[in-house]
Amino acid sequence: MSKVIMLCGRLCSGKSTYSATLRDELGCVVLSVDELMIALLGRETGAMHDEYVRRAKQYICGKAADIARAGADVVLDQGFWTRAERDSAREFFASRGVDCELRYLRITDEEWERRIAKRNAEVAAGRSDAYYVDDGLKAKFTAMFEEPTEDEADTVIEV
């Protein structure tokens, strides 16, 4: 049976790279909130950013359920930063008869800082269309991220 693989991890923990690996290895569909947001709205969404992200996540989860029910595995590259978001997603998929699992990409603080610096350099040089992670964005995500407990994560990947 097809399933939805939810990727959890801090900003710049390697979720998008891991998604691409899964796409190549499993032949699954990858749905990314960041890709959707940037493609439709660009990087400057202002005060509406959080609301647009909420709407994009809701849309993507619905599509993920449709795709899984149609017979293809789906990877959700969207972070799942809080326990409430993870619980809500599990309930959403269960209510639609779709199996899901959570894979947590755990990263050390040192590696996280290195990856943020690398991403920011690539964005500044025009080699990446990812979001630039300034101190405000970094602080926002640090404050909101809740590391999954052992009973939440089906797989933990040390990055």
N, C-alpha and C positions, 0 to 999 in steps of 0.2 A: 504494500500500500504506500502511496506517496505521502510525503510529510513536509512540514515546514520546519526549517532549521533557523532558529532565532539566534543571532549573534549579539553577545553582550560584551562590552568592553569600553574602557575609557576612550575618549577622543584621541585619535592618533595611536591606537593600540594595534592596528593592523587588520581591522575587520574587513576593509575593502580588498586588501591583498588576499586575505584568507578566503573571501567570497569568490574571487577570481579563481583561486586554486580549486575550490569545491565545484565551481561551474565546469572547469576543465576535467576534473576527476569523475564527477558524478553525472555530468550532462544536465545539471539543474538550471533553473531560472533564478537569476539574482535580481532582487528588487531593492533599490537603494533610495532612502529618503533624500540624502544629499544630492544624488544625481537628479532626482525629480525636481527638487527645489531649485537647483542651479539652472537646470534646463528651462524651467518655466518662469522663474522669477529673478534669476541672477543672484548676486551675492548681497545686494543691498535691499533688504526687505523691511528695514527699520523697525518700528514699534510692533508691526504685525508679524514679525518673524516666528515667535513662539506659536501663534495661532495658525500660521501657515504650516508649520511643522506638524502640529496636532492634526490638521486636516489631511496632510500628505500621509502621515502614518495610518490614519483611519482608512484612507483610500487603498493604500498598499496592502494592509492586512486583509481587506475584502478581496482584492485581486489575488493575493497569495492563497486564500482559501479556495477561490474559484479554480486557480491553476492546479492546486493539489488535488482537488476533487476531479479534475479532468485527467489526472494521471501523471503529472510531473512533480518532482521534488522542487521546493522553493527555498532559497536562502534569503532571509531578511537582514539586510545590512543597515541597521538603524540604531544600535546602541543598547536599548533596553536598560537605561541607566537606573531606574528605580524598581524596587520590589513591586510596588503597586502596578507599574506598567507591565512587568513580567507576568504577574498574576492575572491581570486583565487580558493580556494576549493569550495566555493558556486557556482561560475561560472562553474567550471568543472562538478559538479554534475548536475546542472541545464541543461547544454548542453547535458547531457546524459539522461535527464528525470528522475532523481533520486532526491527525496526529501531529504533534510538534515536539521539538526538543530544544533545549537551551545549551549553547556552547559559549563558554566564558573564556575570553582571551585575557589572561592575567599578565600584567606588565609591571616591571619594577619602576620605581620613581625615576631612577637614573635613565633607563631606556626611554621612558615616556618623555622626559625633558629633551633627550637627544632627538627623538622623532619629531617633536614639535618644532625644534629648531630647524631640522632638515626640511620639513613641510613648508615652514614659513620662508625659507630661502628659495625653495622651488616656486612657490607662489609669487614671491617678489621678483624672481627672474623671468616670470611668465611661462614657466615649464609645467605648471599645474593649475587646474581650475578649481582646486579644493578651497575650502574656507581658510583664510588666514587666522591663526589663533593668537590673538593679542592677550594681554594680561587679564582684561575684563572677561573675555570668553573663557579663558583657562580657569579663572576663579569661579565663574558661574557653573561650569561643568564639574569642577572639583567639589563644590558645595552640594550639588544635586546627586552625584554618583553614589549609589549604594551597592557595595560589592555583594554579589550573590552568595548566599549561604550554601553550605554543602548539600542541603536538601533541594536546592533550586537548580543547580547546574548539572546537566546530564553529562557534560564533558568539560574539563578544565584544560586549557591549552596554555602552557607557560610560554610567554613571548620573551 
